[in-house]
Amino acid sequence: MSLGISLVSMSKVLKTMGKDDSLTIRVNDDSDSIVIAMESR
């Protein structure tokens, strides 16, 4: 399965996270989209 995520864009998102934050990426097999959820702790 190819998600088609730009690594440049994803790295910008990851740089905004703190060391205790969490990131969840959800992909449905029958969908053409992903859900990225960041949680601050």
TARA-V708202 format. One record per pair of residues at least 4 apart in sequence whose ideal C-beta (glycine too) atoms are under 6 Angstrom apart, sorted by the first residue. I is the first residue (numbers start at 1). J is the second residue. If there is no record, write none. Layout:
# TARA-V708202
[[I	J] [I	J]]
This chain:
# TARA-V708202
[[5	10] [17	21] [20	41] [21	40] [22	39] [23	38] [24	37] [25	36] [26	35] [27	34]]
